[in-house]
Amino acid sequence: MRPVQALFGQRARLRWLHLILGGALFMPFWMVGSLVVGPLLDDGGLFTGGLGTQFGAYAVGLPLAAVVALFPLARPMSVAAARALCGVAADRFADGPARGRAARARTAGWFTLHLGAGALVSGATLALPPFTVAVMALPFSPGLRESELGRFWGLDRPGWVWAALPAGLAMLLALAAVAAATGALLARQAPRLLGPSPADRLAAAERRAAEAESRNRLARELHDSVGHALSAVTLQAGAARRVLDGDAADLEFVREALTAIEETTRRTVGELDWVLGVLRNDGAPERGPGPGLDALEALVRGAGPRVALTVGGALGSVPEALSREAYRIVQEGLTNAARHAGGAPVTVRLDARTEELEITVENPLPDRPPITRPDGGRGLRGVAERARLLGGTAEAGPADGVWRLAARLPR
């Protein structure tokens, strides 16, 4: 069964089809070669010339195919056909146009090999089966036995006429074997000639790095927006519950806490919808219209009544990208304060009067040891990453009896 599978299995058939495709692609080059060689040999027209004209046109067409393969679209087209029909793992091929001389030369080599081998195999595929059928019909047709075909093969003699049957089968098997061997040769050469070059590997590494950065950015966005919202909502809900449980309920305070919860959740749902939209599109788009310093007052208001905001300079002059990152840094500072010193006064200061935007978030150190962070401190690492990407610095830790988060971002 293995020999039959090797000659007539699905993989062999697909590779045979790949060769026939190469022969079809070679036809324009062969026709140009025929126009060049035909007048020189004076050996008939385009389809009526002898073997000399046909092979001369073949020899002229191959260099023309190699030249055409130097164009950018040659490799993507060749890779698409080879991936579908050659039976080679898809990840062993390069994507996109060839980069560099070596890659273009390898692509030209593959294109020429594919079209050259495909022209020979497809020509044999078109010519041999009808001839074989005629040969195998000799024992059953006196007219064929008396024709030039029968006399040429010596099968017009009664003792030899039945040899036409095994001879025809042998020719068909030989054609299948040649097609299978040629297809296997192309499959072995495909990764070498169409595989990624060093430039392709570098480009792929850069794409992976960009995708990883995009995922890290989205993770930071989710962590900062959702984490802050949960902390703020928990703090406000706890404060409202304690007021309601007291002897004299302050309904105005409860109303403010519920309003802050409503604003925080509405804002966070919008941010979460944007991030999930990016994930659904499976891309790394440009930064979306996330919140900036123009939404800072709403952020501070939603963090509770004991958060004081001080602004120096005009925040409207801060560039949009810097404004978004500054908003997230303040948001993370408020989240830390809510988690570790819930209910303590928090001071937020922004100074935009110099060449740097200075951000400071302070809250008193808690009397008890800090609560163990379930996220392992990813928020503060995210703040440091944001500052570093903008060419700035960020520090967090105890200083002068308070916990201070300080960031300096160049404008």
C-alpha positions as CSV (number, residue, x, y, z in Angstrom):
1,M,0.0,0.0,0.0
2,R,2.9,2.4,0.7
3,P,4.1,2.5,-3.0
4,V,0.5,3.1,-4.1
5,Q,0.1,5.9,-1.5
6,A,3.4,7.4,-2.5
7,L,2.3,7.6,-6.2
8,F,-1.4,8.2,-6.0
9,G,-2.1,9.5,-2.4
10,Q,-3.6,12.9,-1.6
11,R,-0.2,14.4,-1.0
12,A,1.2,13.1,-4.3
13,R,-1.9,14.4,-6.1
14,L,-1.6,17.8,-4.6
15,R,2.1,18.0,-5.5
16,W,1.3,16.9,-9.0
17,L,-1.3,19.7,-9.2
18,H,1.4,22.1,-7.9
19,L,3.6,21.0,-10.8
20,I,0.8,21.5,-13.3
21,L,0.3,25.0,-11.9
22,G,4.0,25.7,-12.5
23,G,3.6,24.5,-16.1
24,A,0.7,26.8,-16.6
25,L,2.6,29.8,-15.2
26,F,5.5,28.9,-17.6
27,M,3.3,29.1,-20.7
28,P,3.8,32.9,-21.3
29,F,7.5,32.6,-21.0
30,W,7.5,29.6,-23.3
31,M,5.5,31.5,-25.9
32,V,7.9,34.4,-25.8
33,G,10.8,31.9,-26.2
34,S,9.0,30.4,-29.2
35,L,8.8,33.8,-30.8
36,V,12.5,34.3,-30.3
37,V,13.7,30.8,-31.3
38,G,11.2,30.0,-34.1
39,P,12.5,32.5,-36.6
40,L,16.1,31.6,-35.8
41,L,15.6,27.9,-36.5
42,D,12.9,28.4,-39.2
43,D,11.2,25.3,-37.8
44,G,7.5,25.9,-38.0
45,G,5.2,28.1,-36.0
46,L,4.4,28.5,-32.3
47,F,2.8,25.0,-31.8
48,T,4.0,23.2,-34.9
49,G,7.7,23.4,-34.5
50,G,9.9,20.4,-33.8
51,L,11.6,19.4,-30.6
52,G,14.5,21.8,-31.2
53,T,12.1,24.8,-31.3
54,Q,10.2,23.5,-28.2
55,F,13.3,23.0,-26.1
56,G,14.9,26.2,-27.4
57,A,11.8,28.1,-26.3
58,Y,12.1,26.3,-22.9
59,A,15.7,27.4,-22.5
60,V,14.9,31.0,-23.3
61,G,11.8,31.0,-21.0
62,L,13.7,29.9,-17.9
63,P,15.9,33.0,-17.5
64,L,12.8,35.2,-18.2
65,A,11.0,33.5,-15.3
66,A,14.0,34.1,-13.1
67,V,14.0,37.8,-13.8
68,V,10.3,38.1,-13.2
69,A,10.8,36.3,-9.8
70,L,12.8,39.3,-8.6
71,F,9.6,41.4,-8.3
72,P,8.1,41.7,-4.8
73,L,4.9,39.7,-5.4
74,A,6.8,36.6,-6.6
75,R,7.5,35.2,-3.1
76,P,4.1,35.7,-1.6
77,M,2.5,34.0,-4.6
78,S,5.0,31.1,-4.5
79,V,4.6,30.7,-0.7
80,A,0.8,30.6,-1.0
81,A,0.9,27.9,-3.6
82,A,3.5,25.9,-1.8
83,R,1.7,26.1,1.6
84,A,-1.5,24.8,0.0
85,L,-0.1,22.0,-2.2
86,C,3.5,21.0,-1.3
87,G,2.7,19.3,2.0
88,V,5.2,21.3,4.0
89,A,4.5,22.8,7.4
90,A,3.2,26.3,7.0
91,D,5.6,27.8,9.6
92,R,8.6,26.9,7.6
93,F,7.8,29.5,5.0
94,A,8.5,33.2,5.0
95,D,5.8,35.8,4.8
96,G,5.7,38.9,2.7
97,P,8.1,40.0,-0.1
98,A,11.7,38.9,-0.1
99,R,14.1,41.3,1.7
100,G,17.7,41.5,0.6
101,R,19.6,40.2,-2.4
102,A,20.0,36.7,-1.0
103,A,16.3,36.2,-0.3
104,R,15.4,37.5,-3.8
105,A,17.9,35.2,-5.3
106,R,16.5,32.2,-3.5
107,T,13.0,33.2,-4.5
108,A,14.1,33.4,-8.1
109,G,15.7,30.0,-7.8
110,W,12.5,28.5,-6.5
111,F,10.3,30.2,-9.1
112,T,12.6,29.0,-11.9
113,L,12.7,25.4,-10.5
114,H,9.0,25.3,-10.0
115,L,8.1,26.5,-13.4
116,G,10.8,24.6,-15.2
117,A,10.0,21.3,-13.5
118,G,6.3,22.0,-13.8
119,A,6.6,22.7,-17.6
120,L,8.2,19.3,-18.2
121,V,5.8,17.3,-15.9
122,S,2.7,19.1,-17.1
123,G,3.8,18.6,-20.7
124,A,4.2,14.9,-20.1
125,T,0.8,14.8,-18.3
126,L,-0.9,16.3,-21.3
127,A,0.9,14.2,-23.9
128,L,1.5,10.8,-22.4
129,P,-2.0,9.6,-21.3
130,P,-3.6,9.9,-24.7
131,F,-0.6,8.2,-26.3
132,T,-0.8,5.4,-23.7
133,V,-4.5,4.9,-24.3
134,A,-3.7,4.5,-28.0
135,V,-1.0,2.0,-27.3
136,M,-3.1,-0.1,-25.0
137,A,-5.9,-0.1,-27.6
138,L,-3.6,-1.8,-30.2
139,P,-4.7,-5.4,-29.3
140,F,-8.3,-4.5,-29.8
141,S,-8.0,-2.4,-33.0
142,P,-6.8,-3.9,-36.3
143,G,-6.7,-0.4,-37.7
144,L,-4.3,0.8,-35.0
145,R,-2.1,-2.2,-35.5
146,E,-1.8,-1.4,-39.2
147,S,-1.1,2.3,-38.5
148,E,2.3,3.9,-38.1
149,L,1.9,3.7,-34.4
150,G,1.7,-0.1,-34.4
151,R,4.5,-0.5,-37.0
152,F,6.7,1.8,-35.0
153,W,6.4,-0.2,-31.8
154,G,6.6,-3.5,-33.7
155,L,3.3,-4.5,-32.2
156,D,1.7,-5.3,-35.5
157,R,2.9,-8.9,-35.2
158,P,0.5,-11.3,-33.6
159,G,3.0,-12.5,-31.0
160,W,3.8,-9.0,-29.7
161,V,0.4,-7.3,-29.8
162,W,-0.6,-8.1,-26.2
163,A,2.6,-6.5,-24.9
164,A,1.0,-3.1,-25.5
165,L,-1.1,-3.5,-22.3
166,P,1.8,-3.8,-19.9
167,A,3.8,-1.3,-21.9
168,G,1.0,1.3,-21.5
169,L,0.6,0.6,-17.8
170,A,4.4,0.9,-17.3
171,M,4.3,4.3,-19.0
172,L,1.5,5.5,-16.8
173,L,3.3,4.3,-13.7
174,A,6.5,5.9,-14.9
175,L,4.7,9.2,-15.3
176,A,3.2,9.0,-11.8
177,A,6.6,8.1,-10.3
178,V,8.3,11.0,-12.1
179,A,5.6,13.4,-10.9
180,A,5.9,12.1,-7.3
181,A,9.7,12.3,-7.3
182,T,9.7,15.8,-8.7
183,G,7.0,16.9,-6.2
184,A,9.1,15.5,-3.4
185,L,12.1,17.3,-4.6
186,L,10.2,20.6,-4.7
187,A,8.9,19.9,-1.2
188,R,12.4,19.4,0.1
189,Q,13.7,22.5,-1.5
190,A,10.7,24.7,-0.5
191,P,11.9,25.5,3.1
192,R,15.4,26.3,1.9
193,L,14.4,28.6,-0.9
194,L,11.2,30.1,0.5
195,G,12.1,29.9,4.2
196,P,12.7,33.0,6.3
197,S,16.0,34.9,5.9
198,P,17.7,36.7,8.7
199,A,15.9,39.9,7.8
200,D,12.6,38.0,7.9
201,R,13.4,36.6,11.3
202,L,14.3,40.0,12.6
203,A,11.1,41.5,11.2
204,A,9.1,38.6,12.9
205,A,10.9,39.2,16.2
206,E,10.0,42.9,16.0
207,R,6.4,42.0,15.3
208,R,6.3,39.7,18.3
209,A,7.9,42.4,20.5
210,A,5.3,44.9,19.3
211,E,2.5,42.4,20.0
212,A,4.0,41.7,23.5
213,E,4.2,45.4,24.2
214,S,0.6,45.8,23.1
215,R,-0.6,43.0,25.4
216,N,1.4,44.5,28.3
217,R,-0.2,47.9,27.6
218,L,-3.7,46.4,27.5
219,A,-2.9,44.5,30.8
220,R,-1.8,47.8,32.4
221,E,-5.0,49.5,31.2
222,L,-7.2,46.7,32.6
223,H,-5.3,46.6,35.9
224,D,-5.3,50.4,36.4
225,S,-8.9,51.1,35.4
226,V,-10.6,48.0,36.8
227,G,-8.4,47.8,39.9
228,H,-9.0,51.4,40.8
229,A,-12.7,51.2,40.2
230,L,-13.1,48.2,42.5
231,S,-11.0,49.8,45.2
232,A,-12.9,53.1,45.0
233,V,-16.3,51.4,44.9
234,T,-15.3,49.2,47.9
235,L,-14.1,52.2,49.9
236,Q,-17.2,54.3,49.1
237,A,-19.6,51.4,49.8
238,G,-17.9,50.6,53.1
239,A,-18.0,54.2,54.2
240,A,-21.7,54.5,53.3
241,R,-22.4,51.3,55.3
242,R,-20.6,52.6,58.3
243,V,-22.5,55.8,58.2
244,L,-25.9,54.0,57.9
245,D,-25.0,51.7,60.8
246,G,-24.2,54.7,63.0
247,D,-26.6,56.4,65.4
248,A,-27.1,59.5,63.3
249,A,-27.2,58.6,59.6
250,D,-25.7,61.3,57.4
251,L,-27.9,60.9,54.3
252,E,-26.0,63.5,52.4
253,F,-22.8,61.7,52.8
254,V,-24.4,58.4,51.7
255,R,-25.9,60.2,48.7
256,E,-22.4,61.5,47.8
257,A,-20.9,58.0,48.2
258,L,-23.5,56.4,46.0
259,T,-23.0,59.2,43.3
260,A,-19.2,58.6,43.4
261,I,-19.9,54.8,43.0
262,E,-22.1,55.5,40.0
263,E,-19.6,57.8,38.3
264,T,-16.7,55.4,38.9
265,T,-18.5,52.4,37.5
266,R,-19.9,54.3,34.5
267,R,-16.4,55.6,33.6
268,T,-14.8,52.2,34.1
269,V,-17.4,50.5,31.9
270,G,-16.5,52.8,29.1
271,E,-12.8,52.2,29.6
272,L,-13.3,48.4,29.8
273,D,-15.4,48.5,26.6
274,W,-12.6,50.2,24.7
275,V,-10.0,47.6,25.9
276,L,-12.2,44.7,25.1
277,G,-12.9,46.2,21.7
278,V,-9.1,46.2,21.1
279,L,-8.9,42.5,22.2
280,R,-11.8,41.5,20.0
281,N,-10.1,43.1,17.0
282,D,-6.9,41.1,17.8
283,G,-4.7,44.1,17.0
284,A,-2.4,46.6,18.4
285,P,-4.0,49.9,17.4
286,E,-2.9,53.3,18.1
287,R,-3.7,54.6,21.6
288,G,-7.4,55.1,21.8
289,P,-9.3,58.0,23.3
290,G,-8.7,56.9,26.9
291,P,-9.2,59.3,29.8
292,G,-6.7,62.1,30.3
293,L,-6.1,64.9,32.7
294,D,-9.3,66.6,31.6
295,A,-11.1,63.8,33.6
296,L,-8.8,64.2,36.7
297,E,-11.4,66.0,38.8
298,A,-14.0,63.3,38.2
299,L,-11.4,60.7,39.2
300,V,-10.5,62.5,42.4
301,R,-14.2,63.1,43.2
302,G,-14.9,59.4,42.8
303,A,-12.0,58.4,45.1
304,G,-13.8,59.9,48.1
305,P,-14.2,63.2,50.1
306,R,-10.8,63.0,51.8
307,V,-8.8,63.3,48.6
308,A,-7.4,66.8,47.9
309,L,-6.2,67.9,44.5
310,T,-3.7,70.7,43.9
311,V,-2.8,71.8,40.3
312,G,0.0,74.1,39.3
313,G,0.0,75.4,35.7
314,A,-2.3,74.7,32.8
315,L,-3.0,71.0,32.3
316,G,-4.6,71.7,29.0
317,S,-1.2,72.4,27.5
318,V,0.0,68.8,28.3
319,P,0.3,66.6,25.2
320,E,-2.4,64.1,24.8
321,A,-0.3,61.0,25.2
322,L,1.4,62.4,28.3
323,S,-2.0,63.4,29.6
324,R,-3.3,59.8,29.4
325,E,-0.3,58.3,31.1
326,A,-0.4,61.0,33.9
327,Y,-4.1,60.1,34.5
328,R,-3.2,56.4,34.9
329,I,-0.3,57.2,37.3
330,V,-2.6,59.3,39.5
331,Q,-5.3,56.6,39.3
332,E,-2.8,53.9,40.5
333,G,-1.7,56.2,43.3
334,L,-5.3,56.6,44.5
335,T,-5.8,52.8,44.2
336,N,-2.8,52.2,46.4
337,A,-4.0,54.7,49.0
338,A,-7.5,53.1,49.1
339,R,-6.0,49.6,49.5
340,H,-3.4,50.3,52.2
341,A,-4.7,53.4,53.9
342,G,-8.5,53.4,53.3
343,G,-10.2,56.4,54.7
344,A,-6.9,58.3,55.3
345,P,-6.5,61.8,53.7
346,V,-4.8,61.7,50.3
347,T,-3.0,64.6,48.6
348,V,-2.6,64.8,44.9
349,R,-0.4,67.4,43.4
350,L,0.4,68.1,39.7
351,D,2.8,70.8,38.6
352,A,2.9,71.6,34.9
353,R,4.8,74.9,35.1
354,T,8.2,73.5,34.1
355,E,9.6,71.4,31.3
356,E,8.5,68.4,33.3
357,L,5.1,67.3,34.5
358,E,5.5,66.5,38.2
359,I,3.0,64.2,39.9
360,T,2.9,63.5,43.6
361,V,0.4,61.3,45.5
362,E,0.8,61.2,49.3
363,N,-1.1,59.5,52.1
364,P,-0.2,58.8,55.8
365,L,1.6,55.6,56.5
366,P,-0.9,53.0,58.0
367,D,-0.5,52.1,61.6
368,R,-0.8,48.4,60.8
369,P,1.5,46.5,58.4
370,P,0.5,46.9,54.7
371,I,-1.9,44.4,53.3
372,T,-0.3,41.8,51.1
373,R,-0.9,42.8,47.5
374,P,-2.6,39.9,45.6
375,D,-1.2,41.3,42.4
376,G,2.4,41.2,43.6
377,G,2.9,45.0,43.1
378,R,2.1,45.0,39.3
379,G,0.5,48.4,39.7
380,L,3.7,50.2,40.8
381,R,5.6,48.3,38.2
382,G,3.1,49.5,35.6
383,V,3.7,53.1,36.8
384,A,7.4,52.7,36.4
385,E,7.0,51.3,32.9
386,R,4.7,54.2,31.9
387,A,7.2,56.7,33.2
388,R,10.1,54.9,31.5
389,L,8.4,54.7,28.2
390,L,8.0,58.5,28.3
391,G,11.6,59.1,29.2
392,G,10.7,60.0,32.8
393,T,11.1,58.5,36.3
394,A,8.8,57.2,39.0
395,E,9.5,56.3,42.6
396,A,7.2,55.0,45.4
397,G,7.9,54.3,49.0
398,P,7.8,55.8,52.6
399,A,9.3,59.3,52.9
400,D,9.0,61.9,55.7
401,G,6.3,59.9,57.5
402,V,4.0,59.5,54.5
403,W,3.7,57.1,51.6
404,R,4.7,59.0,48.5
405,L,4.4,58.2,44.8
406,A,6.3,60.7,42.7
407,A,6.7,60.8,39.0
408,R,8.5,63.2,36.7
409,L,7.5,63.1,33.0
410,P,9.2,65.2,30.4
411,R,6.8,67.3,28.3
